[in-house]
Amino acid sequence: MIKTPLRLLALSLCALTACKEEAPVAGERDPALPKPSDLSCAMDLVTPLIGELPAALETIDIPDPVRVLRPGMAMTQDYRPDRTNIEIGPDGRIVRAWCG
């Protein structure tokens, strides 16, 4: 009598593991993330300002959302393809810009 419920449980577990999604292979891009060409942040507007002081950012209209990161600031790890990230280096100049 006990064998039948155990068989059903084992069969159910096997069926559930067949539905499990495979993890992406190391080095491959996650297909759920947008392609780099689909990014809609304003990185291209900021890139020419690398090496300039942050005051140079006031000369261009950067669409929201924008995040300016200064040395030592905490940064969330959430990925937002529409957000423009601007990093200020220890020398007080713009070091890089990226989407995310």
TAJO-V476504 format. One record per pair of residues at least 12 apart in sequence whose ideal C-beta (glycine too) atoms are under 10 Angstrom apart, sorted by the first residue. I is the first residue (numbers start at 1). J is the second residue. D is the distance in Angstrom with one decimal. If there is no record, write none. Layout:
i=<I:I>
j=<J:J>
d=<D:D>
This chain:
i=<30:33:33:33:34:34:34:34:35:36:36:38:38:39:39:39:39:39:39:39:40:40:40:40:40:40:41:41:41:41:41:41:41:41:41:41:41:41:41:41:42:42:42:42:42:42:42:42:42:42:42:42:42:43:43:43:43:43:43:43:43:43:43:44:44:44:45:45:45:45:45:45:45:46:46:46:46:46:46:46:46:46:46:46:47:47:47:47:47:48:48:48:49:49:49:49:50:50:50:50:50:50:50:50:51:51:51:51:51:52:52:53:53:53:53:53:54:54:54:54:54:54:54:56:56:57:57:57:57:62:62:62:63:63:64:64:64:65:65:65:65:65:66:66:66:66:66:67:67:67:67:67:67:67:68:68:68:68:68:68:68:69:69:69:69:69:69:70:70:70:70:70:70:71:71:71:71:71:71:71:72:73:73:75:77:78:79:79:80:80:81:81:82:82:83:83:83:84:84:84:84:85:85:85:85:86>
j=<79:79:81:100:79:81:82:99:81:81:99:81:99:81:82:83:84:98:99:100:63:81:82:83:84:99:62:63:65:66:80:81:82:83:84:85:97:98:99:100:60:61:62:63:64:65:66:82:83:84:86:97:99:62:83:84:85:86:96:97:98:99:100:84:97:99:57:60:61:62:63:84:97:60:62:66:68:84:85:86:94:96:97:98:86:94:96:97:98:60:94:97:86:93:94:97:86:87:89:93:94:95:96:97:89:91:93:94:95:93:94:88:91:92:93:94:68:70:86:88:92:93:94:93:94:86:88:94:97:84:86:97:82:84:82:83:84:80:82:83:84:85:83:84:85:86:97:80:83:84:85:86:87:100:84:85:86:87:88:94:97:85:86:87:88:95:96:86:87:88:89:90:92:87:88:89:90:91:92:95:90:87:88:87:100:100:99:100:99:100:99:100:99:100:98:99:100:97:98:99:100:97:98:99:100:98>
d=<9.8:7.0:7.8:9.6:9.3:4.9:9.5:9.2:9.6:9.2:8.2:7.0:9.8:5.0:7.8:9.8:9.7:9.2:4.3:8.2:8.8:6.5:5.1:9.7:9.7:7.9:9.0:8.2:8.4:8.6:8.4:6.7:5.6:5.9:4.3:8.0:8.5:8.0:3.7:7.7:8.2:8.7:4.8:5.6:9.4:9.8:7.5:9.2:9.4:4.5:9.5:8.2:8.6:9.7:9.9:5.8:8.2:9.0:9.3:4.9:6.0:5.2:9.3:9.5:8.6:9.7:9.4:5.3:8.1:6.0:8.7:7.8:8.4:7.5:6.7:8.8:9.9:6.3:9.1:5.6:7.2:8.9:3.8:9.2:10.0:9.2:8.4:5.5:9.4:9.0:9.8:9.5:8.5:9.3:5.3:7.8:9.5:9.5:9.7:8.0:5.3:6.8:6.5:7.1:9.4:9.6:5.7:6.6:8.4:6.3:5.5:9.0:9.6:6.5:6.0:7.6:6.9:8.6:7.9:5.8:7.4:7.8:6.4:9.2:7.2:6.9:9.7:7.5:9.9:5.9:8.2:9.5:8.4:7.8:8.6:8.4:8.7:6.6:6.5:4.4:7.3:9.5:7.1:4.9:8.0:6.9:9.8:8.9:6.0:7.3:5.0:7.1:9.4:9.3:9.2:8.1:4.8:8.1:6.5:9.0:9.9:6.5:6.9:4.9:6.7:9.3:9.6:9.7:8.3:4.7:9.0:9.3:8.7:8.7:6.9:6.9:5.0:9.3:8.9:9.4:9.0:9.4:8.9:9.2:9.5:8.7:9.2:5.3:8.2:6.5:5.7:6.6:7.6:9.3:9.4:6.8:6.4:6.4:8.0:6.6:9.0:6.6:5.2:7.2:6.1:8.6>
